[in-house]
Every structure is written in structure tokens, then in C-alpha cells.
Amino acid sequence: RESDHRAWTPVSYTVTRQNATVQGLTEGKAYFFRIAAENIIGMGPFTETTKEIVIRDPITVPDRPEDLEVKAVTKNSVTLTWNPPKYNGGSDITMYVLESRLIGKEKFHRVTKEKMLDRKYTVEGLKEGDTYEYRVSACNIVGQGKPSFCTKPITCKDEIAPPTLDLDFRDKLIVRVGEAFSLTGRYSGKPAPKVTWLKDDIVVKENDRTKIKTTPTTLCLGILKSVREDSGKYCVTVENSTGSRKGFCQVNVVDRPSPPVGPVIFDEVHKDHMVVSWKPPLDDGGSEITNYIIEKKDAHRDLWMPVTSATVKTTCKIPKLLEGREYQIRIYAENLYGISDPLISDEMKAKDRFRVPDAPEQPIIKDVTKDSAVVVWNKPYDGGKPITNYIVEKKETMATRWVRVTKDPIFPSTQFKVPDLLEGCQYEFRVSAENEIGVGDPSPPSKPIFARDPIAKPSPPVNPEAVDKTKNSVDLSWQPPRHDGNGKIIGYLVEYQKVGDEEWKKANLTADSCPETKYKVTGLTEGLTYKFRVKAVNAAGESEPAYVPDPVEVKDRLEPPELILDANMAREQHVKAGDTLRLSAVIKGVPFPKVSWKKEDLEVSPKADIEVTGVGSKLEIRNTVHEDGGIYSLTVENPAGSKTVSVKVVVLDKPGPPRNLQISEVRSDSCYLTWMQPEDDGGSVITNYVVERKDVASAQWVAISSSSKKRSHMAKYLIEGTQYLFRVAAENQFGRGPYVETTKPIKAIDPLHPPGPPKNLHHVDVDKTEVSLVWNRPDRDGGAEITGYLVEYQEDGTDEWIKFQTVPMLDCVVTGL
């Protein structure tokens, strides 16, 4: 019975021997057997086999392996292959034993200790120049079989053979899109060559569609579902140390062309026909365009009507149109492999009436500099006639008049570089198209732009330095950057770093808080040392930092006062009366000095405005008068010392009145005036004197001299007997001063002399106490009527004459003698 069945099957009923042959068994199955003896009485009990028996042929060791071959030999290795034995001895091969014998030795030695089932093995670690024989044996569960026949003696050395290449493809291959293609061939060479595939000099890499298969003797490049991009020059290179071989194939994956390139241009539009043109397809599908198929359609119908399919040019006349109807044109490209997708035109009305082009869309402005800009626009509808020129105009944003930027034609380009812009001005631009009918409407104005160079980040500030310090602050100063990046410097960022720290802290958070080239960094700690740096900022961003050369220790310093005089104190100051006097100086010193102003060592006038700032002081007097002139001094003082400077101030005004006006040499028609220079010449040289006279009976003064530079004048043309008053004023470049006037009038008469002595004085009567005298008139009266006679007497023996009286007549009685 079978081991997995319970039912027994009889084998024989007439066996008289003590053995039997059981036939009809299935190889590989397990069976149990039993035997019973039988006599005439009957059948005795069965005796069973104790173990199942598996039916199979008897097992022996395997036959010897076959076809032991040497596949590769190098200077230090040998590669061998073999086939299994024809008969495995009735049991599976469990391993192979590879043995070698060095020529000159007697014994074979096992090559590997590990169990080997592969029928290929590379023996490594051999010595160059040694010669070996190899054999291989197969093993099963019974044991090791006979060895194979030995190989021929093999000497360890590199085998060299230049590459060979035998290709199955020609120089050119044409493939339809979507089809697969392969490039195959055979190669050889020792050492084994390296196989490389290239397409258009770029290494081909495997992907979902590209497969590369290389065996020791064959090579293959396969591409599935080819596309147009697979077209190119393919190259296979087989290379080893002895040389290389190359094979080439120009693969052209062909397809129907891509659509013609639009837009469809209506070169001519008439009431019954149109002429259209287009551009060839970007991709001809790898095959020359054989023809174009042109169709037309009424825009209000769905039926496309053929026009022609025989044209090879990129222009076509569309005939048999109905006037006033709108049409669309459809164009296909065709080659040997099919028809492209269509290019469909815009709608166009069949009509004879042409018009000027439409207005272009709003132009775009780019590449703006300080004196130029590039205007770019799209081509508008040409009105049925080809556009022959574009007109570009500009205007300043606040102006109203548009100006053409050039008289030269602009076509076919749809952009133009506008020159001669004024830097900083804001401009707008517009474009009009022109055809043979006329000039179309202008486009909407462009967005306004300023003519200025593009803004870049500025260069760093120049020469930053610490100019002052206190116990908690440092004053920094620097110069503007050499390059502002074509943008206004918004301000500066100041940063400081405590020596030893890595972090830079901002002294000001925004650049506009420091627009000037100086900054006072506050909040510092006394006694510590800090580093400082400054960045310039414009609209494009921050510059690289400029560093203060040396660290600064924060502490108070003591400096004696120093005065830097402004121009208004550097020399004697002349101020015109009524103007404003300004005296100022820059003051330095730590701590900041105390400031005091003096005039002639006295306090200055209360009308003076004195201003003291952290860097200097200014004295200002408005509406100056002559009395404001004098010596002004400025004194600055601090614990380190003091300093004083002085300046003489002259208030320029009209001169004062002349002094000591005198009149002499009075005649009947003239008199002589003299005077002295005014005490105050007004700070300017006396240029001339003005002399005037007035009749006492008149109210009007009459000038008799206005250009005299002398301090005297002869007043002529007086009227005899008239009384006159005179006055004199001095003049300088600032005007005429006050007059000095004679205190009393003078009369225009010739000068008078004393009369001559009376003649023929004698007495006519004598008494004891009186004498009667008579005399005659003198010979001359001195130029005037004699008003009286003075009578004197003298006692005899004395020298003194005693006045008696003055009498008007020619006689007198002297009494009291």
C-alpha cells in the first residue's frame, strides 16, 4: 500500500519463493509491504515492513562534469566555467570541487574551501607567469564523483586584444513617433571593453522608455514609444586599454508637423477676397513640409470650406468671399507622415474700406536711465493695410503737449530707445501706428517714470572718526559715501560694539533719524572701550559698514577753551547804520566753556541778542546806530583756562555836523566862510561839503556849493545891504549829515574904517571950571557917516587922558575942571 493510503493492494497469490518482484510502482512514492504464508488449511498472519520504502533507482556518485573551459586569464586570475555531469548518480548535486595543479608539481590542490554550487569561478591571487592545470568534480549525498578532464596548461598573464565592433544598424534610421527602436551589435576585446552610449555627445541614461543591455559579447540600446526628442546622432563606444571603436547612427523620429506659427496676418483685405500669410511650423516633424491645407469659414456658420491644399508657400489668396461677412481662416501643415493641428485666425470682415491702424495697448517702459528709456508695445490691428511706421511721443507728466521722440521711421521693431531725457524729470509715453491710409489713434499713456539711473546700494561712508567724548557718550563724524548708488542718501545707521563682545548694537533704529554726517552715541558706560561703525542707506538698502579705526574709551576729557573765529570777527567789521551786526565764533573746550560778551570792557547794549549753543556763540544787534560801534570782546572760560578775542566794529553812517563855522571878509557882494571837519565822519571819508545861504526875510535856503571838498568857501553874488544866514553840512558815501548854521545874520556891506582926526581944534571961551571947544570935520569919514565925536581931556603933567563925553556936533563945553 502507499504510505498515505490504508487500503492494501495484492501483488501476487502464487508466489512459492521467498522473494518477489513488485512492478507497477510510481517513482518517488513511499510504500509499505506485507507478506503472509498460505497452506491448504488457509492463510497465516501478515508480516509488515517496519519502514516505508521510497521507490527510486539505486544512488551512486555523480559522473564527471563536462566542458570545463577557461573563459578569461589575467596576470593574477583565471576564470573557468563548466557544465553539470550527464548523470548526477540518482541524487542532486550538492557542490562542486575545483582543483588546480601547478605545472611541475604532482598533486592537485583544492581551490576553494567553501561550498560551491555555481558553475563559474574566478581563481584569484595567482602569481604572474605561473602555469596551472584545473579540474572539477561533482558531489552528491553519496560522495565525490570522478574529476573532469584537465584543462590545457594555463599561464597567468594579461590577454590583450583590441576592441572589435559589429553593428546591426546602418548610419541612418527613420522611426515613426510612438514606435520602439533598438540599436544592437556585437563586440569583443581583452581586457573586456567598456561600452558607452551617447546621444548628441551626451551620455544616455536609462529611464522608463530607455533601456540599455550589455552582455560580454553583445550590446543593445532600446527606446520604447519614441518621441521627436529622441531624434539625434547616437554613438556607441567600445573601449579598453588597447584602444576604442565607435559606431554611429543618425536616428530621425518622424511625425506629423506642429501647427503653423501664427498669428495669421491679413496682408490684404477686399470685399471679395483676402490675402493671408503665416510662418512655417516650428517643428516639421523630421520631414519636409510638402504642402499647406487652407480652409475658410463664415464666422456665423460651423462649416469649414476648402480653399486649397496644394500651396507650398506661406501665403495664400482666399477667394469667393461675400462682402460684409466675417471670416476665419484655418491652416494645416502636411508632410509625408500626416497633417498638423490647425492654426486658426482671428475673425476678419471682407470689405474694401481700409482704415488707419487701431491704437496699440498701453506701452511698457523698461531699462530707464538718467537720459533714456526703452518703450515696448504690442502690434495693434493694422486696419487692413500693413503698418509702415510707429510714432512714439513723450511728454513731462505735468505738461499738456506731446512731442515726437524721433523723426526717423520706427518699423518693424515694436520697441524704441528714447534718448535725450532730462535727468530727474517725470515722463509719460504713447505710441501710434501708421499705414498708407494714415496715423491711428495713440495708445493710452504709459505709467509715469522718472529719468534717473537705476538705484544701487551706496558705497560705505568715508573716514568715520570719533571727534568728542564724555563719560557716557561719543560724538562721531564722517564724510558722505563716494558713490550714492544713483539714489538719495536717506541717512545713516550707527552701530557700536563693546570690545570683547561679538554683538553689534544699533545706536539709531532708522536711517532717517541720522540724516547728517554726524551722530552722538549716548547711553555708554564710563570706563569701557567701544568700537563704532557707520552704514549709508538709500532706497536700495544698506552699504557695507565703515569702521572707526581705533576703539574709543568712554570718559570725560579736559580741554582748554579754543575759539575759531567766523569771518565776521576775523578783522575790523564795518556795518551800515540800520543793518544788523552779527559777530560769531565756534567754541571748543571740555567741559563747554562759559561765554561772555563785552563792549569797551562794559556790558553790551540791552538791545543785543546773544545766543550760546553747544558749538559756539553769536551776538546780534538789529537796526544799528553809530553809537553801537566800538571794541567788542568775546571771552570763553572753563576749568582748563580762558581765551579772549576782540574785534573793532565801525557803524557806517552819515557824518556829524561841521564845527566852528566862521564868516570873515564881509563885502558888499561877498563873504568868506570857514569851518572845521566834523568830529564824527560816520566811519567813511568825507566826500564833500554842502554850503547854503538864506535871506533872513525868506524861508527858503539856496545851495551855493554842493561839491566842495575844502573846508572853506567864498560866498559870492550877495546883494549889498541884505542880511544873510549861512549853513554847512558834510557828506560821505552814506549820505548828508546835519547842518551847522551861523548864529546871527551878517550884512553884505563893505568893511568900515575909523574916521580921520577932526581938524582945527581950538577953544573959544575959558572959565575957571570949564572950557568951550570948537573943531572942523575931519578930511575922511572912514566909509560911513560920522555919528559923533569923543572929547577927552588931560591934566597937564600927567600921561592919562580922561574921557568926557561923545557929542554929535562940532563943539563942546568941557565942565568939571
Secondary structure, DSSP 8 states (H G I E B T S, - for coil): -BTT--------S---SS-----S--TT-EE--EEEEE-SS-EEEEEE-SS-EE-----------EEEEEEEE-SSEEEEEEE--S--TTS---EEEEEEEETT----EES-SS-B--SEEEEES--TT-EEEEEEEEE-SS-EEEE------EE-----EEEEEEESS-SEEEEETT--EEEEEEEEEES--EEEEEETTEE----SSEEEEE-SSEEEEEESS--GGG-EEEEEEEEETTEEEEEEEEEEEE------EEEEEEEEE-SS-EEEEEE--S--TTS---EEEEEEEETTS---EEEEEEE-SSEEEE-S--TT-EEEEEEEEEETTEE---EE---EE--S-----------EEES--SS-EEEE------TTS---EEEEEEEETT----EES-SS---S-SEEEE----TT-EEEEEEEEE-SS-B---------EE-----------EEEEEEEE-SS-EEEEEE--S--TTS---EEEEEEEETT----EESSSSGGG--SSEEEE-S--TT-EEEEEEEEEETTEE---EE-SS-EE-----EEEEEEE-GGGSS-EEEETTS-EEEEEEEEEES--EEEEEETTEE--TT-EEEE-SSEEEEEESS--GGG-EEEEEEEEETTEEEEEEEEEEEE------EEEEEES--SS-EEEEEE--S--TTS---EEEEEEEETT-S--EEEEEEE-SSEEEE----TT-EEEEEEEEEETTEE---EE-SS-EE-----------EEEEEEEE-SS-EEEEEE--S--TTS----EEEEEE-TT---EEEEEEESSSEEEE---
